[in-house]
Each structure stands twice: as structure tokens, then as C-alpha cells.
Amino acid sequence: MKLTRAERAQRLQQVEDEFVDLWDNMSALWGISPTMARIHGLLYITGAALSMDEIMERLTISRGNVSMNLSKLVEWGLVRRVHKRGDRRDYYESLSDVWEMFTLVASQRKRREIDPILSTLRRCKERLSADALGPQAEEPAAQARLQRVQELLTLLSRMESLAQRFFESHRSLRAAMELLADG
């Protein structure tokens, strides 16, 4: 069945819409706003550098909302600002390497979620130490709490150390994932 140019454009538009909705639904898993996800989804799936006006029109989002979310996407490194010759407007394009995108999102989530947990666990451990509690540190209740905190701290510290190795380069993450999948 041969499609007309208009039918092909309509099908591409449908795929883009479906993909943007998918990105919107996945936003909660990534820890980002749905609008930020929709903008990124549009830039990623189209593979095009789009102006703020084009993004506003395509997603029916206000200028302020687009501007704020583009700034966050640029800050995260998922989107970059580009210029077109002869045009004074800013255009935005998404990274195209999915491994690099995943590494950046995971790194941001670690910074926002895991790092504060580790800091709190370290403070708890310090407050349960003999220096902080004195002789009470030897009591069974204090010892049990210290053990639980230490076990969590050990687990999360090891995971953090492993994650840091992966975040150093998205290529490291990809190699590790391929090794685990093949093994």
C-alpha cells in the first residue's frame, strides 16, 4: 500500500505523539516533571533542532513553561542550544545517544536522591558512636540501631561507588550492561 505524502506525515505525527506521551508517563520514574519529559521526548523523537515557538505550538505549552523546562534540560546536559545560520532565534536539540542520556538522568537522580540518604545515614552513624553516646553506645538498643544503619550505609556506599564508575562514562555503563546481558 503506497501512502501519500500527507498520510506519511500524519503517521509520523502519530508516532511522535505516542512517543511524547510515553516520555510523559515515564517522567515519574525519572524524577522529572511531565512537561520536561514531553519537551525532551519531542526533541529526541524528531531528531530535529526546534525553536521555542515550534515546541510551544507542537505541545501547546506556554512560553514560560517551555523556557523553564528547556533551561533545566540544558542544565542536565540532555538538550543543547544550537543556532541556525541567518536566524537569531535559539534552537534546541536532544542528545541522540541513549546511553549518554540514561547516564545523565541516573547521575542527576543519584545526586538528588541517593547522596542525601548517604549523608543522613552517616550522620545517624556518627550520632550512634561511642563518642556521641558515651557508655550508652554499648547498650543493646544502640548497638542494634548502629548495626542497621551500618548495613544500609555499606550497601548504599557500594552501590554509589559502582554507580560512580558507570557515570564517569556512558561507555563504561554500556560495556558493563552488555557484559551482564551476555554472561
C-alpha positions in Angstrom: 0.0 0.0 0.0 1.5 3.2 -1.1 1.0 6.2 1.2 0.7 9.8 0.1 3.0 12.4 1.4 0.2 13.7 3.7 -0.5 10.2 5.0 3.2 9.6 5.7 3.3 13.0 7.6 0.2 12.1 9.6 1.7 8.7 10.6 4.9 10.3 11.7 2.9 12.8 13.7 1.0 9.9 15.3 4.3 8.1 16.2 5.7 11.4 17.6 2.5 11.9 19.7 2.6 8.4 21.1 6.3 8.7 21.9 5.8 12.1 23.7 3.0 10.5 25.7 5.3 7.6 26.6 8.0 10.1 27.8 5.3 11.9 29.8 4.3 8.7 31.5 7.9 7.7 32.2 8.7 11.1 33.8 7.7 10.0 37.3 10.2 7.1 37.1 13.0 9.6 36.1 12.1 12.1 38.8 11.4 14.9 36.3 8.3 16.9 35.6 5.9 15.7 32.9 6.4 18.9 30.9 10.2 18.5 30.9 9.7 14.9 29.7 7.4 15.9 26.9 9.7 18.5 25.6 12.6 16.1 25.8 10.6 13.4 24.2 9.6 15.7 21.3 13.2 16.8 20.7 14.5 13.2 20.9 12.0 11.5 18.7 12.1 14.2 15.9 15.9 14.4 16.0 15.4 18.0 14.9 16.6 21.3 16.4 13.4 23.1 17.3 12.8 26.7 18.3 10.9 27.6 21.5 7.9 28.7 19.3 7.9 25.3 17.5 7.9 23.4 20.8 5.1 25.7 22.2 3.0 25.1 19.2 3.6 21.4 18.9 2.9 20.6 22.6 0.5 23.5 23.4 2.6 24.7 26.3 3.1 28.3 27.4 6.3 30.2 26.6 7.3 30.4 30.3 6.8 26.7 30.9 8.8 25.8 27.8 11.6 28.3 28.7 11.9 27.0 32.3 12.0 23.3 31.2 14.4 23.9 28.4 16.7 25.6 30.8 16.6 22.5 33.1 17.2 20.2 30.2 20.2 22.2 29.1 21.5 22.3 32.7 21.2 18.5 32.9 23.0 18.1 29.6 20.1 16.3 27.8 19.5 19.1 25.4 21.8 21.7 23.9 21.2 25.1 22.4 22.1 25.5 18.8 21.9 28.3 16.3 20.9 28.3 12.6 22.7 30.4 10.2 20.8 33.6 9.4 18.3 33.1 12.3 18.6 34.9 15.6 16.4 32.5 17.5 17.7 29.8 19.7 17.0 26.2 18.7 17.2 23.2 20.9 18.2 19.6 20.1 18.4 16.5 22.2 21.3 14.2 22.7 20.9 11.2 20.4 22.9 8.6 22.3 20.5 6.8 24.6 23.3 5.5 26.8 24.6 9.0 27.4 21.0 10.2 28.2 20.4 7.4 30.6 23.8 8.1 32.4 22.9 11.8 32.7 19.4 11.1 34.1 20.7 8.4 36.5 23.5 10.7 37.7 21.0 13.5 38.4 18.8 11.2 40.3 21.7 9.9 42.4 22.7 13.4 43.2 19.2 14.4 44.3 18.1 11.1 46.0 20.9 8.8 47.0 23.5 11.4 48.1 21.1 12.9 50.7 20.3 9.4 52.0 24.0 8.6 52.4 24.6 11.9 54.2 21.7 11.2 56.6 23.0 7.6 57.3 26.5 9.0 58.0 25.0 11.5 60.5 23.0 8.7 62.1 26.1 6.5 62.4 28.0 9.4 64.0 25.2 10.1 66.5 25.2 6.4 67.5 29.0 6.3 68.0 30.7 5.9 71.4 32.0 9.5 71.0 28.4 10.8 70.8 26.6 8.4 73.2 29.4 7.6 75.6 28.6 4.5 77.7 25.1 4.3 76.2 26.6 3.2 72.9 27.2 -0.2 74.4 23.5 -0.8 75.2 21.8 -3.4 73.0 19.3 -1.0 71.6 22.0 1.4 70.5 24.1 -1.4 69.1 21.2 -2.8 67.1 20.4 0.6 65.6 24.1 1.2 64.8 24.2 -2.2 63.0 21.1 -1.5 60.9 22.4 1.9 59.9 25.9 0.5 59.1 24.4 -2.3 57.0 22.4 0.2 55.0 25.3 2.6 54.7 27.6 -0.2 53.5 25.1 -1.4 50.9 24.3 2.1 49.5 28.0 3.1 49.6 28.9 0.1 47.5 26.1 0.9 45.1 27.2 4.5 45.0 30.8 3.5 44.2 29.7 1.3 41.4 27.4 3.9 40.0 30.2 6.5 40.1 32.3 4.2 37.9 29.4 4.0 35.4 28.7 7.7 35.5 32.3 8.5 34.6 31.5 7.5 31.1 28.3 6.2 29.4 30.6 3.9 27.5 31.5 2.2 30.8 27.8 1.7 31.6 27.2 0.3 28.2 30.1 -2.1 28.4 29.0 -3.4 31.8 25.4 -3.8 30.7 26.5 -5.8 27.6 28.8 -7.9 29.7 26.0 -8.7 32.2 23.5 -9.4 29.4 25.9 -11.8 27.6 27.0 -13.5 30.8 
